[in-house]
Amino acid sequence: MRRYHLDILALSEVRWTGSGEKQLEDRSTILYSGAESRHEQGVALIMTKETSRSLLKWTPISPRILVARFTGGQAKLPVVVCYAPTNVAEVETKEEFYLTLQAVVNNILKHDIMCVLGDLNVIVGNDESWCPQALSRHGVGVRNENGTMLINFAMANDLVIGGNLFPHRDVHKYSWTSPDCAVRNQIDHCLVSWRFHSGIQDVRAYKGVDIGSDNNLLVTKFILMLKRNEKKAPNSEPQFDSDKLLDRTTRHEFVTELSNKF
């Protein structure tokens, strides 16, 4: 994080069980949200010591989503870390993910500076004529089904997809490479509230970073002054048993309850 001057680092497919927070050797803090017993999926957020002082609250939503809320100079900054299902996943699984994500977003205040980060497993392409507010012309690839779902989500919530704003070479846009190096795609993304998109200075992927993954490090430079939280951030809320979401009725009740959670 020091090498790339990162204040926060979102991680996807962490595969840790349970949820909680830990302090690392460099005094940074990691927040994580995973499945109760299975080592699959999982998301995490690492904060520097300085950034952690601005943390107000965080909530482990599911093995695919966590949200952390920071205090800023202009407004609060809720950061939503995601790990979306792949494009070949069952439609019901993908719809469940976006229903849960939308329920989280519905509880974020309109004047907050929302930021959605992570491996969203989408290709959005560069057809800006379809949705110019959410998408610019500097994407790569041909939009797939997941890409359509993400763009619809972005438009519904006044978000801009940051990686499409900057005219980098394609090699600096690809965030994922297949194990045989035959396929490269731009599947990791950073979405920011449209009202604050001028604060995005750059979004770029970096190859050669030793992160033990087939994904490249995606760095977003976003100008925002954080304020120190004078009160100690409360402990995270307990995480639900994600295995119960396999039941359709329970899943519907969960999404409804989540709409009134925060």
ZAVO-622272 format. One line per field, with one value per residue: x, y, z of N, C-alpha, C in turn; residue number from 0. Coordinates in nm, 4 decimals. Each point is the difference from the previous one (the first is absolute). Layout:
<rs>
nc1: (X,...)
nc2: (Y,...)
nc3: (Z,...)
cac1: (X,...)
cac2: (Y,...)
cac3: (Z,...)
cc1: (X,...)
cc2: (Y,...)
cc3: (Z,...)
num: (NUM,...)
</rs>
This chain:
<rs>
nc1: (0.0827,0.1127,0.0343,-0.1300,0.0418,-0.0364,-0.1161,-0.0697,-0.0204,-0.0796,-0.0402,0.0053,-0.0916,-0.0196,-0.1193,-0.0059,-0.0086,-0.1302,-0.0103,0.0710,0.0866,0.1127,0.0928,0.0577,0.1110,-0.0423,-0.0871,-0.0058,-0.1241,-0.0343,-0.1030,-0.0677,-0.0574,-0.0205,-0.0005,-0.1025,-0.0032,-0.0473,0.1160,-0.0959,0.0059,-0.0626,-0.0203,0.0878,0.0293,0.1149,0.0204,0.0625,0.1000,0.0428,-0.0278,0.0476,0.0690,-0.0285,0.0212,-0.1234,-0.0161,-0.0047,-0.0509,0.0195,-0.0301,0.0979,0.0195,-0.0935,-0.0436,0.0779,-0.0395,0.0852,-0.0286,0.0520,0.0593,-0.0582,0.0785,-0.0379,0.0156,-0.0875,0.0929,-0.1110,0.0821,-0.0501,0.0460,0.0187,-0.0590,-0.0214,-0.1126,0.0549,0.0367,0.0628,-0.0058,-0.0762,-0.1001,-0.0565,0.1190,0.0032,-0.1260,0.0289,0.1149,-0.0617,-0.0898,0.0956,0.0743,-0.1130,-0.0289,0.1290,-0.0025,-0.1149,0.0891,0.0596,0.0348,-0.0950,0.0309,0.0041,0.1306,-0.0820,0.0658,-0.0115,0.0676,0.0773,0.0093,-0.0487,0.1055,0.0244,-0.0534,0.0310,0.1160,-0.0224,-0.1195,0.0594,-0.0404,0.0226,0.1015,0.0030,-0.0987,-0.0279,0.0059,0.1322,0.0748,0.0601,-0.1123,0.0107,0.0029,-0.0784,-0.0945,0.0068,-0.0665,0.1100,0.0601,-0.1010,0.0128,0.1334,-0.0103,-0.0950,0.0808,0.1022,-0.0772,-0.0463,0.1316,-0.0036,0.0527,0.1275,0.0249,0.0850,0.0098,-0.1181,0.0484,0.0992,0.0665,0.0064,0.1209,-0.0448,0.1326,-0.0311,-0.0856,0.0700,-0.0997,-0.0200,0.0802,-0.0452,-0.0084,-0.0584,-0.0331,-0.1023,-0.0565,-0.0281,-0.0427,-0.0909,0.0220,0.1070,-0.0803,-0.0015,-0.1101,-0.0233,-0.0563,-0.0921,-0.0643,0.0745,-0.0424,-0.0104,-0.0288,-0.0461,0.1226,-0.0175,-0.0160,0.0828,0.0172,0.0589,0.0800,0.0288,-0.1175,0.0796,-0.1170,0.0711,-0.0236,-0.1006,-0.0403,0.0032,0.0908,-0.1211,0.0628,-0.0776,0.0319,-0.0431,-0.0216,0.0246,-0.0385,0.0631,-0.0970,0.0735,-0.0370,-0.0520,-0.1091,0.0222,0.0415,-0.1311,-0.0100,0.0397,-0.1071,-0.0657,0.0680,-0.0870,-0.0725,0.1007,0.0222,-0.0615,0.0840,0.0366,-0.0725,-0.0877,-0.0817,0.1020,0.0386,-0.1285,-0.0150,0.1172,-0.0292,-0.1217,0.0533,0.0847,-0.1160,-0.0195,0.1134,0.0469)
nc2: (-0.1200,-0.0067,-0.1062,-0.0272,0.0346,-0.1196,0.0614,-0.0561,-0.1269,-0.0131,-0.1079,-0.0801,-0.0922,0.0529,-0.0567,0.1067,-0.0722,0.0197,0.0882,0.1098,0.0413,0.0262,0.0204,0.0510,-0.0600,0.0540,-0.0533,-0.0536,0.0190,-0.1271,0.0337,-0.1041,-0.0530,-0.1172,-0.1181,-0.0585,-0.0905,0.0405,-0.0471,0.0879,0.0673,0.0910,0.1070,0.0974,0.0805,0.0390,0.0548,0.1084,0.0127,0.0880,-0.0826,-0.0962,0.1121,-0.0102,-0.1251,0.0076,-0.0850,-0.1293,-0.0600,-0.1228,0.0215,-0.0515,-0.1241,0.0730,0.0488,0.1078,0.0763,0.0978,0.0713,0.0960,0.0793,0.0895,0.0830,-0.0520,-0.1302,-0.0870,-0.0953,-0.0544,-0.0967,-0.0440,-0.1052,-0.0382,-0.1166,0.0342,-0.0665,-0.1059,0.0271,-0.1142,0.0761,-0.0705,0.0266,-0.0976,-0.0585,0.0387,-0.0358,-0.1090,-0.0064,0.0322,-0.0904,-0.0805,0.0175,-0.0108,-0.1034,-0.0305,0.0212,-0.0637,-0.0508,0.0352,0.1002,0.0728,0.0731,-0.1287,-0.0151,-0.0652,-0.1070,-0.0632,-0.0914,-0.0589,-0.1320,0.0773,-0.0631,0.1204,0.0034,0.1267,-0.0226,0.0603,-0.0566,0.1190,-0.0231,-0.1198,0.0459,0.1188,0.0022,-0.1286,0.0170,-0.0085,0.0564,0.0031,-0.0706,-0.1274,-0.0747,-0.1076,0.0872,-0.0636,-0.1107,-0.0393,0.0378,-0.0569,-0.1015,0.0096,0.0162,-0.0923,-0.0708,0.0295,-0.0192,-0.1084,0.0029,0.0558,-0.1117,0.0315,-0.0733,0.0110,-0.1313,0.0485,0.0736,-0.0903,0.0717,-0.0995,-0.0497,-0.0893,-0.0131,0.1279,-0.0641,-0.0977,-0.0518,-0.0803,-0.1037,-0.0748,-0.1159,-0.0199,0.1161,-0.0789,0.0263,0.1242,0.0447,0.0936,-0.0740,0.0657,0.0568,0.1302,0.0037,0.1229,0.0631,0.0129,0.0472,-0.1046,-0.0279,0.1316,-0.0637,-0.0768,-0.0179,-0.1278,-0.0920,-0.0863,-0.1035,-0.0673,-0.0388,-0.1245,0.0330,-0.0350,-0.0374,-0.0957,0.0665,-0.0468,0.0742,0.1070,0.0753,0.0377,0.1085,0.0536,0.1096,0.0186,0.1257,-0.0246,0.1016,-0.0937,-0.0112,0.0316,-0.1244,0.0973,-0.0632,-0.0951,-0.0531,-0.0179,-0.1072,-0.0852,0.0088,-0.0900,-0.0965,-0.0057,-0.1091,0.0190,-0.1162,0.0783,0.0752,-0.1249,0.0318,-0.0133,-0.0593,-0.0662,-0.0241,-0.0205,-0.0727,-0.0559,-0.0009,-0.0416,-0.0868,-0.0304,0.0164,-0.0566,-0.0538,0.0981)
nc3: (0.0000,0.0696,-0.0724,0.0075,0.1206,0.0438,0.0132,-0.0986,0.0290,-0.1066,0.0642,-0.1054,0.0221,0.1197,0.0043,0.0799,0.1113,0.0196,0.0986,-0.0214,0.0895,-0.0650,0.0930,-0.1083,-0.0390,-0.1135,0.0901,-0.1216,-0.0399,0.0153,-0.0757,0.0439,-0.1064,0.0599,-0.0590,0.0565,-0.0964,-0.1162,-0.0426,-0.0218,-0.1141,0.0676,0.0766,-0.0250,0.0998,-0.0557,0.1194,-0.0404,0.0847,-0.0910,-0.1015,0.0770,0.0202,-0.1299,0.0386,-0.0479,-0.0996,0.0234,-0.1075,0.0476,-0.1254,-0.0715,-0.0446,-0.0589,0.1142,0.0148,0.1000,-0.0270,0.1059,-0.0754,0.0879,-0.0818,-0.0671,-0.1191,0.0093,0.0458,0.0166,-0.0489,0.0372,-0.1147,0.0650,-0.1268,-0.0068,-0.1259,-0.0232,-0.0548,-0.1237,0.0289,0.1077,0.0820,-0.0830,0.0683,-0.0126,-0.1273,-0.0159,0.0717,-0.0696,-0.1124,0.0378,0.0453,-0.1100,-0.0684,0.0792,-0.0175,-0.1313,0.0108,0.0823,-0.1132,0.0768,-0.0575,0.1074,0.0313,0.0117,-0.0778,0.0440,-0.1161,0.0694,-0.0914,0.0107,-0.0962,-0.0508,-0.0500,-0.1206,0.0160,-0.0615,-0.1169,-0.0045,0.0026,-0.1252,0.0557,0.0700,-0.0596,0.0901,-0.0235,-0.1320,-0.0121,-0.0921,0.1190,-0.0037,0.0338,-0.1099,-0.0101,0.0265,0.1178,0.0334,0.0638,-0.1129,-0.0637,0.0850,-0.0145,-0.1310,-0.0004,0.0794,-0.0808,-0.1057,0.0616,0.0243,-0.1207,-0.0495,0.0011,-0.1087,0.1015,-0.0197,-0.0348,0.0982,0.0042,-0.0925,0.0864,-0.0182,-0.0886,-0.0097,0.0104,-0.0815,-0.0566,0.0712,-0.1049,0.0246,-0.0995,0.0660,-0.1191,0.0578,-0.0356,0.1178,-0.0345,0.1166,-0.0071,0.1108,0.0439,0.0899,-0.0202,0.0723,-0.0419,0.1010,-0.0938,0.1042,0.0331,-0.1239,0.0160,0.1139,-0.1006,0.0406,0.0313,-0.0936,0.0562,-0.0828,0.0987,-0.0993,0.0298,0.0544,0.0984,-0.0514,-0.0595,-0.1130,-0.0777,0.1015,-0.0769,0.0561,0.0368,-0.0422,0.0918,-0.0661,0.1235,-0.0312,0.1276,0.0718,0.0714,0.0887,0.1033,0.0248,0.0735,-0.0453,0.0887,-0.1151,-0.0062,0.0760,-0.0922,-0.0783,0.0714,-0.0581,-0.1007,0.0142,-0.0855,0.0599,0.0881,-0.0722,0.0172,0.1064,-0.1011,0.0892,0.0546,-0.1254,-0.0301,0.1119,-0.0351,-0.1308,0.0386,0.0867,-0.0974,-0.0646,0.1202,-0.0454,-0.0797)
cac1: (-0.0827,0.0890,0.0600,-0.0948,-0.0609,-0.1408,-0.0599,-0.0813,0.0196,-0.1113,0.0395,-0.1102,0.0294,0.0966,-0.0233,0.0032,-0.1307,-0.0460,0.0225,0.0678,0.1064,0.1303,0.1064,0.1144,0.1299,0.0321,-0.1006,-0.1210,-0.1105,-0.0767,-0.1377,-0.0293,-0.1326,0.0041,-0.1013,0.0105,0.0824,0.0666,0.1071,-0.0311,-0.0418,0.0676,0.0495,0.0734,0.0452,0.1153,0.0141,0.1197,-0.0242,-0.0572,-0.1358,-0.0866,-0.0474,-0.1195,-0.1062,-0.1145,-0.0717,0.0037,-0.0960,0.0159,-0.1331,-0.0045,0.1326,0.0295,-0.0144,0.0105,-0.0057,0.0689,-0.0399,0.1034,-0.0383,0.0800,-0.0138,-0.1198,-0.1115,0.0427,0.0452,-0.0250,0.0732,-0.0610,0.0928,-0.0822,0.0503,-0.1210,0.0033,0.0533,-0.1008,-0.0632,-0.0752,-0.1451,-0.0637,-0.0539,0.1125,0.0382,-0.1077,0.0094,0.1106,-0.0361,-0.1054,0.0666,0.0779,-0.0926,-0.0517,0.1050,0.0069,-0.1215,0.0172,0.1052,-0.0611,0.0159,0.1090,0.1279,0.0850,0.0026,0.1051,-0.0180,0.1278,0.0189,-0.0032,-0.1414,-0.0151,-0.0804,0.0613,-0.0978,0.0235,0.0243,-0.1096,-0.0487,-0.1280,-0.1084,-0.0195,0.1165,0.0304,0.0676,0.1024,0.0728,0.0426,0.1340,-0.0004,0.0479,-0.0826,-0.1401,-0.0845,-0.0680,-0.1223,0.0362,0.0253,-0.1300,-0.0546,0.0739,-0.0334,-0.1341,0.0164,0.0655,-0.0944,-0.1065,0.0513,0.0801,0.1412,0.0802,0.0996,0.1227,0.1006,-0.0296,0.0161,0.1372,0.0494,0.1238,0.0196,-0.0799,0.0743,-0.0192,-0.1416,-0.0295,0.0214,0.0002,0.0592,-0.0275,0.1211,0.0832,0.0365,-0.0636,-0.1133,0.0143,-0.1233,-0.0140,-0.1131,0.0007,-0.0464,-0.0270,-0.1120,-0.0063,-0.1157,0.0199,0.0188,0.1379,0.0899,0.1153,0.1056,0.0771,0.1154,0.0508,-0.0279,0.0937,0.0442,0.1453,0.0464,0.1236,-0.0108,-0.0062,-0.1188,-0.0446,-0.1290,0.0032,-0.0449,0.0989,-0.0370,-0.0674,0.0211,-0.0808,0.0425,-0.1205,0.0342,-0.1010,0.0573,-0.0678,0.0097,0.0213,-0.1171,0.0413,-0.0573,0.0475,-0.0945,-0.0608,0.0286,-0.0889,-0.1189,0.0212,-0.0351,-0.0994,0.0433,-0.0269,-0.0530,-0.1461,-0.0482,-0.0308,-0.1452,-0.0583,-0.0799,0.0935,0.0704,-0.0915,-0.0148,0.1260,0.0107,-0.0969,0.0527,0.1195,-0.0432,-0.0197,0.1040,0.1023)
cac2: (0.1200,0.1166,0.0175,0.0659,0.1098,-0.0339,0.0214,-0.1194,-0.1049,-0.0947,-0.1350,-0.0900,-0.1433,-0.0178,-0.1379,-0.0159,-0.0286,0.0932,0.1423,0.0648,0.0933,-0.0323,0.0974,-0.0631,0.0375,0.1399,0.0771,0.0167,-0.0822,-0.0698,-0.0387,-0.1084,-0.0609,-0.1246,-0.0997,-0.0481,-0.1204,-0.0388,0.0903,0.0454,0.1400,0.0817,0.1333,0.0635,0.1371,0.0364,0.1447,0.0444,0.0477,0.1345,-0.0085,-0.0668,0.0999,0.0632,-0.0999,0.0194,-0.1252,-0.0922,-0.1086,-0.1136,-0.0292,-0.1377,-0.0375,0.0755,0.1449,0.0692,0.1451,0.0774,0.1405,0.0905,0.1403,0.0833,0.1435,0.0452,-0.0892,-0.1339,-0.0844,-0.1430,-0.0817,-0.1321,-0.0946,-0.1048,-0.1086,-0.0401,-0.1294,0.0050,0.0146,-0.1295,-0.0423,-0.0047,0.1325,0.0231,0.0386,0.1371,0.0895,0.0074,0.0906,0.1394,0.0370,0.0297,0.1221,0.1127,0.0229,0.0735,0.1359,0.0728,0.0531,0.1012,0.1318,0.0542,0.0969,-0.0667,-0.0292,-0.1463,-0.0632,-0.1449,-0.0545,-0.1434,-0.0883,-0.0058,-0.1053,0.0531,0.0740,0.1051,0.0518,0.1443,0.0631,0.1056,0.0524,-0.0698,0.0572,0.0889,0.0450,-0.1066,-0.0677,0.0810,-0.0733,-0.0556,-0.1378,-0.0997,-0.1190,0.0091,-0.0128,-0.1275,0.0082,0.0629,0.1408,0.0665,0.0093,0.1024,0.1316,0.0323,0.0356,0.1310,0.1029,0.0111,0.0595,0.1185,-0.0325,-0.0036,-0.1068,0.0786,-0.0541,0.0376,0.1443,0.0414,-0.0595,-0.0766,-0.1149,-0.1136,-0.0789,0.0637,-0.0111,-0.1397,-0.0300,-0.1453,-0.0810,-0.1426,-0.0751,-0.0294,0.1312,0.0163,0.0928,0.1107,0.0783,0.1061,-0.0494,0.0669,0.1360,0.0960,0.0874,0.1135,0.0877,0.0887,0.1386,0.0189,-0.0691,0.0855,-0.0315,-0.1146,0.0478,-0.1042,-0.1407,-0.0748,-0.1310,-0.0178,-0.1380,-0.0312,0.0169,-0.1329,-0.0078,-0.1386,-0.0076,0.0238,0.1378,0.1046,0.1048,0.1144,0.1153,0.1192,0.1210,0.0786,0.1085,0.0217,0.0260,-0.0698,0.0586,-0.0987,-0.0292,0.0170,-0.1091,-0.1315,-0.0683,-0.1152,-0.1300,-0.0327,-0.0752,-0.1424,-0.0449,-0.1056,-0.1282,0.0146,-0.1233,0.0058,0.0675,-0.0996,-0.0137,0.1153,0.0805,0.0675,0.1014,0.1133,0.0661,0.0676,0.1229,0.0938,0.0459,0.0797,0.1329,0.0820,-0.0457,0.0914)
cac3: (0.0000,0.0017,-0.1329,-0.0896,0.0761,0.0171,0.1319,0.0229,-0.1000,-0.0016,-0.0404,-0.0339,0.0040,0.1087,0.0450,0.1449,0.0574,0.1015,-0.0230,0.1116,-0.0354,0.0570,-0.0239,-0.0636,0.0562,-0.0306,0.0728,-0.0795,0.0497,-0.1027,0.0289,-0.0930,0.0044,-0.0758,0.0311,0.1371,0.0150,-0.1250,-0.0441,-0.1348,-0.0096,0.1003,-0.0346,0.1099,-0.0216,0.0820,0.0190,0.0701,0.1359,-0.0070,-0.0528,0.0976,0.0961,-0.0555,-0.0098,0.0882,0.0214,-0.1131,0.0124,-0.0918,-0.0511,-0.0492,-0.0506,-0.1214,0.0181,0.1283,-0.0165,0.1041,-0.0111,0.0491,0.0087,-0.0893,0.0162,-0.0680,0.0300,0.0395,-0.1107,0.0131,-0.0966,-0.0120,-0.0621,-0.0606,-0.0838,-0.0715,-0.0691,-0.1362,-0.1052,-0.0277,0.1183,-0.0174,-0.0001,0.1341,0.0859,-0.0351,0.0429,0.1465,0.0320,-0.0262,0.0946,0.1270,-0.0185,-0.0077,0.1348,0.0710,-0.0553,0.0382,0.1349,-0.0022,-0.0155,-0.1345,-0.0083,0.0248,-0.1161,-0.0038,-0.0797,-0.0100,-0.0470,0.0082,-0.1159,-0.0354,-0.1010,-0.1100,-0.1101,-0.0313,-0.1340,-0.0141,-0.0734,0.0880,-0.0477,0.0685,0.1339,0.0113,0.1358,0.0747,-0.0785,-0.0970,-0.1191,0.0143,0.0466,-0.0965,-0.0103,-0.0410,0.1188,0.0202,0.0814,0.1271,-0.0270,-0.0085,0.1355,0.0739,-0.0548,0.0491,0.1413,0.0055,-0.0425,0.0996,0.1234,-0.0349,0.0163,-0.1216,-0.0004,-0.0106,-0.0900,-0.1384,-0.0168,-0.0301,-0.1249,0.0141,-0.0875,0.0458,0.0975,0.1297,0.0339,0.0333,0.1420,0.0189,-0.1062,0.0199,0.0363,-0.1174,-0.0563,-0.1309,0.0095,0.0945,0.0071,0.0998,0.0789,0.1308,-0.0260,0.1071,-0.0327,0.0920,-0.0201,-0.1144,0.0449,0.0452,-0.0925,-0.0316,0.0958,-0.0485,-0.0750,-0.0890,0.0300,-0.0842,0.0480,0.0057,-0.0088,0.0698,0.1447,0.0617,0.0852,0.0033,-0.0666,-0.1443,-0.0192,0.0207,0.0938,-0.0612,0.0877,-0.0252,0.0700,0.0264,0.0915,0.1035,0.1317,0.1085,0.1333,0.1053,0.0813,0.1394,0.0776,-0.0443,-0.0876,0.0665,-0.0583,-0.1111,0.0326,-0.0260,-0.1342,-0.0046,-0.0552,-0.1437,-0.0568,0.0041,-0.1207,-0.1020,0.0014,-0.0690,0.0925,0.0897,-0.0781,-0.0184,0.1300,0.0305,-0.0790,0.0563,0.1285,-0.0246,-0.0432,0.1196,0.0932,0.0489)
cc1: (0.0864,0.0560,-0.0917,-0.0796,-0.1509,-0.0449,-0.0903,0.0266,-0.1144,0.0479,-0.1239,0.0488,0.1094,-0.0062,0.0246,-0.1409,-0.0344,0.0238,0.0676,0.1023,0.1279,0.0963,0.1221,0.1304,0.0353,-0.1009,-0.1170,-0.1050,-0.0718,-0.1374,-0.0361,-0.1382,0.0009,-0.1151,0.0228,0.0955,0.0786,0.1035,-0.0226,-0.0510,0.0797,0.0514,0.0695,0.0388,0.1152,0.0108,0.1335,-0.0383,-0.0693,-0.1454,-0.0951,-0.0529,-0.1267,-0.1171,-0.1098,-0.0638,0.0245,-0.0913,0.0324,-0.1381,-0.0144,0.1411,0.0402,0.0003,0.0319,-0.0039,0.0675,-0.0309,0.1058,-0.0547,0.0951,-0.0241,-0.1271,-0.1229,0.0561,0.0341,-0.0301,0.0709,-0.0599,0.0972,-0.0796,0.0828,-0.1210,0.0130,0.0541,-0.1136,-0.0741,-0.0775,-0.1495,-0.0582,-0.0527,0.1095,0.0407,-0.1060,0.0001,0.1099,-0.0420,-0.1169,0.0602,0.0797,-0.0909,-0.0589,0.1009,0.0020,-0.1218,0.0119,0.1169,-0.0634,0.0345,0.1182,0.1357,0.0766,0.0180,0.1087,-0.0211,0.1247,-0.0046,0.0046,-0.1468,-0.0274,-0.0880,0.0908,-0.1030,0.0194,0.0184,-0.1076,-0.0655,-0.1345,-0.1174,-0.0316,0.1168,0.0329,0.0799,0.1243,0.0657,0.0566,0.1318,0.0029,0.0554,-0.0958,-0.1417,-0.0876,-0.0673,-0.1214,0.0275,0.0249,-0.1281,-0.0600,0.0710,-0.0349,-0.1395,0.0045,0.0609,-0.0969,-0.1090,0.0452,0.0934,0.1483,0.0696,0.1050,0.1356,0.0999,-0.0204,0.0265,0.1343,0.0575,0.1350,0.0124,-0.0768,0.0705,-0.0141,-0.1472,-0.0364,0.0314,0.0027,0.0600,-0.0260,0.1300,0.0910,0.0416,-0.0647,-0.1103,0.0306,-0.1278,0.0095,-0.1227,-0.0070,-0.0324,-0.0122,-0.1115,-0.0107,-0.1246,0.0291,0.0299,0.1441,0.1006,0.1205,0.1153,0.0848,0.1118,0.0537,-0.0505,0.0861,0.0376,0.1519,0.0338,0.1229,-0.0035,-0.0224,-0.1167,-0.0587,-0.1341,0.0190,-0.0580,0.1166,-0.0504,-0.0628,0.0070,-0.0869,0.0553,-0.1206,0.0327,-0.1154,0.0704,-0.0828,0.0207,0.0204,-0.1288,0.0414,-0.0552,0.0499,-0.1068,-0.0575,0.0413,-0.0987,-0.1221,0.0244,-0.0473,-0.1016,0.0626,-0.0359,-0.0579,-0.1530,-0.0580,-0.0285,-0.1500,-0.0634,-0.0777,0.0893,0.0730,-0.0870,-0.0166,0.1259,0.0120,-0.0963,0.0512,0.1200,-0.0354,-0.0200,0.1106,0.0797,-0.0610)
cc2: (0.1254,0.0285,0.0780,0.1103,-0.0220,0.0277,-0.1162,-0.0986,-0.0996,-0.1339,-0.0843,-0.1439,-0.0304,-0.1418,-0.0210,-0.0314,0.1033,0.1445,0.0598,0.0999,-0.0380,0.1145,-0.0749,0.0550,0.1460,0.0969,0.0423,-0.0977,-0.0653,-0.0362,-0.1102,-0.0595,-0.1230,-0.0913,-0.0532,-0.1184,-0.0372,0.1041,0.0376,0.1434,0.0837,0.1316,0.0599,0.1417,0.0275,0.1518,0.0301,0.0460,0.1355,-0.0046,-0.0616,0.0969,0.0695,-0.0970,0.0274,-0.1334,-0.0913,-0.1175,-0.1112,-0.0441,-0.1468,-0.0402,0.0762,0.1514,0.0399,0.1495,0.0662,0.1476,0.0877,0.1419,0.0836,0.1471,0.0538,-0.0798,-0.1329,-0.0813,-0.1464,-0.0760,-0.1404,-0.0904,-0.1217,-0.1091,-0.0616,-0.1404,0.0158,0.0072,-0.1305,-0.0535,-0.0029,0.1405,0.0337,0.0447,0.1441,0.0996,0.0166,0.0971,0.1447,0.0468,0.0376,0.1292,0.1221,0.0321,0.0761,0.1456,0.0823,0.0637,0.0970,0.1350,0.0602,0.0958,-0.0616,-0.0212,-0.1513,-0.0515,-0.1514,-0.0584,-0.1513,-0.0716,-0.0220,-0.0967,0.0428,0.0530,0.1029,0.0578,0.1505,0.0715,0.1058,0.0554,-0.0624,0.0644,0.0935,0.0444,-0.1041,-0.0515,0.0970,-0.0907,-0.0745,-0.1394,-0.0931,-0.1188,0.0300,-0.0290,-0.1372,0.0191,0.0655,0.1490,0.0794,0.0186,0.1083,0.1396,0.0425,0.0416,0.1388,0.1114,0.0221,0.0745,0.1182,-0.0213,0.0033,-0.1097,0.0622,-0.0493,0.0357,0.1466,0.0404,-0.0768,-0.0696,-0.1028,-0.1189,-0.0817,0.0575,0.0067,-0.1422,-0.0266,-0.1497,-0.0680,-0.1468,-0.0745,-0.0314,0.1263,0.0271,0.1052,0.1064,0.0828,0.1075,-0.0343,0.0602,0.1476,0.0813,0.0915,0.1074,0.0822,0.1016,0.1427,0.0281,-0.0618,0.0848,-0.0231,-0.1192,0.0518,-0.1034,-0.1358,-0.0823,-0.1322,-0.0097,-0.1485,-0.0195,0.0221,-0.1371,-0.0052,-0.1412,-0.0223,0.0150,0.1365,0.0955,0.0999,0.1158,0.1167,0.1164,0.1145,0.0921,0.1039,0.0247,0.0196,-0.0717,0.0733,-0.1116,-0.0162,0.0036,-0.1099,-0.1321,-0.0668,-0.1215,-0.1296,-0.0294,-0.0742,-0.1473,-0.0375,-0.1124,-0.1291,-0.0018,-0.1267,-0.0001,0.0664,-0.0987,-0.0251,0.1265,0.0912,0.0780,0.1119,0.1241,0.0776,0.0777,0.1325,0.1051,0.0583,0.0914,0.1418,0.0939,-0.0202,0.1115,0.1129)
cc3: (0.0000,-0.1391,-0.0936,0.0700,0.0177,0.1429,0.0386,-0.1133,0.0128,-0.0548,-0.0266,-0.0016,0.1025,0.0561,0.1486,0.0483,0.1070,-0.0393,0.1224,-0.0484,0.0733,-0.0280,-0.0525,0.0561,-0.0245,0.0615,-0.0880,0.0532,-0.1167,0.0551,-0.0992,0.0251,-0.0893,0.0362,0.1416,0.0133,-0.1250,-0.0414,-0.1467,0.0057,0.1012,-0.0543,0.1213,-0.0400,0.0954,0.0041,0.0651,0.1404,-0.0017,-0.0466,0.1011,0.1051,-0.0476,-0.0113,0.1022,0.0385,-0.1193,0.0270,-0.0990,-0.0472,-0.0380,-0.0420,-0.1255,0.0192,0.1437,-0.0285,0.1194,-0.0233,0.0675,0.0079,-0.0838,0.0240,-0.0617,0.0404,0.0470,-0.1247,0.0314,-0.1119,0.0027,-0.0758,-0.0468,-0.0662,-0.0687,-0.0584,-0.1422,-0.1015,-0.0273,0.1207,-0.0312,0.0101,0.1390,0.0970,-0.0258,0.0439,0.1513,0.0423,-0.0184,0.0864,0.1352,-0.0092,-0.0043,0.1364,0.0850,-0.0448,0.0410,0.1373,0.0111,-0.0289,-0.1353,-0.0113,0.0331,-0.1307,-0.0059,-0.0931,0.0054,-0.0659,-0.0049,-0.1328,-0.0341,-0.1147,-0.1169,-0.1103,-0.0443,-0.1392,-0.0017,-0.0812,0.0876,-0.0439,0.0736,0.1352,0.0297,0.1416,0.0768,-0.0700,-0.0968,-0.1093,0.0161,0.0621,-0.1070,-0.0011,-0.0454,0.1210,0.0065,0.0908,0.1349,-0.0174,-0.0080,0.1388,0.0802,-0.0507,0.0451,0.1462,0.0138,-0.0369,0.1044,0.1245,-0.0244,0.0291,-0.1355,0.0146,-0.0313,-0.1022,-0.1454,-0.0293,-0.0587,-0.1192,0.0134,-0.1128,0.0574,0.1076,0.1402,0.0406,0.0417,0.1471,0.0282,-0.1212,0.0304,0.0304,-0.1185,-0.0748,-0.1365,0.0010,0.1041,-0.0026,0.1076,0.0842,0.1399,-0.0235,0.1287,-0.0487,0.1074,-0.0311,-0.1098,0.0442,0.0388,-0.0971,-0.0384,0.0970,-0.0410,-0.0892,-0.0983,0.0477,-0.0949,0.0652,-0.0077,-0.0041,0.0891,0.1493,0.0626,0.0978,0.0009,-0.0662,-0.1500,-0.0346,0.0214,0.1035,-0.0772,0.0975,-0.0464,0.0829,0.0120,0.1058,0.0956,0.1330,0.1057,0.1316,0.1011,0.0798,0.1462,0.0899,-0.0564,-0.0854,0.0718,-0.0664,-0.1113,0.0511,-0.0304,-0.1398,0.0079,-0.0521,-0.1483,-0.0620,-0.0024,-0.1245,-0.1128,-0.0082,-0.0568,0.0961,0.0949,-0.0719,-0.0199,0.1303,0.0360,-0.0742,0.0525,0.1310,-0.0188,-0.0408,0.1190,0.1024,0.0633,0.0818)
num: (0,1,2,3,4,5,6,7,8,9,10,11,12,13,14,15,16,17,18,19,20,21,22,23,24,25,26,27,28,29,30,31,32,33,34,35,36,37,38,39,40,41,42,43,44,45,46,47,48,49,50,51,52,53,54,55,56,57,58,59,60,61,62,63,64,65,66,67,68,69,70,71,72,73,74,75,76,77,78,79,80,81,82,83,84,85,86,87,88,89,90,91,92,93,94,95,96,97,98,99,100,101,102,103,104,105,106,107,108,109,110,111,112,113,114,115,116,117,118,119,120,121,122,123,124,125,126,127,128,129,130,131,132,133,134,135,136,137,138,139,140,141,142,143,144,145,146,147,148,149,150,151,152,153,154,155,156,157,158,159,160,161,162,163,164,165,166,167,168,169,170,171,172,173,174,175,176,177,178,179,180,181,182,183,184,185,186,187,188,189,190,191,192,193,194,195,196,197,198,199,200,201,202,203,204,205,206,207,208,209,210,211,212,213,214,215,216,217,218,219,220,221,222,223,224,225,226,227,228,229,230,231,232,233,234,235,236,237,238,239,240,241,242,243,244,245,246,247,248,249,250,251,252,253,254,255,256,257,258,259,260,261)
</rs>
